[in-house]
């Protein structure tokens, strides 16, 4: 942003995807993660399920950016690195959720994944509509252009609601194994 001479501004609340997910109870609240308390298995399943769903969206979006901007001289390297990171995060979520499923938590994982996916697609639609409305005002879009874009967002939501969400809940052994490094070091006994 500095290279372009742009000043940062606050994110409008209706466009803050992460905050809206948290406000709707998706994933674990940041306050809970900051506490000095051991997380339960359900907490971890919830966190990983939320991450599985949101990392799917992020990975797909970064793949699209990579397709169009990977060779760009200013942002290509960053786009490729971020895309690689998102793919690693997604692979990690798959691997860990499968590990928990094999340990007997499969039903809880599938239930949590489905709840997260259905909430995420709704919030993604709402955020997309809010972002388009802000851009339309800033860029002076006509009502027709704004209506066409909004219709496209609603059509994408309808597709995802009817079945597209299933891509966010399937679990498979990832091609990238051990994507975030070796096993975690053992935690000291919690007192």
WOMOTA-V990999 format. One line per field, one symbol per residue. phi: phi as a letter, one per 30 degrees, with the letter a starting at -180 (. if undefined). A space follows every 10 residues. Layout:
phi: ???
This chain:
phi: .ddciccdbd deedcdeddd dddcicicde dddddcbddd ededddddde dedddddddd ddddddecbe cdddcedddd dddddddddd dddedddddd dddjcedddd ddededdddd dddddddddd ddddddddci dddddddddd dddddddedd ddldddddcd bbddddchdc jddddedded c
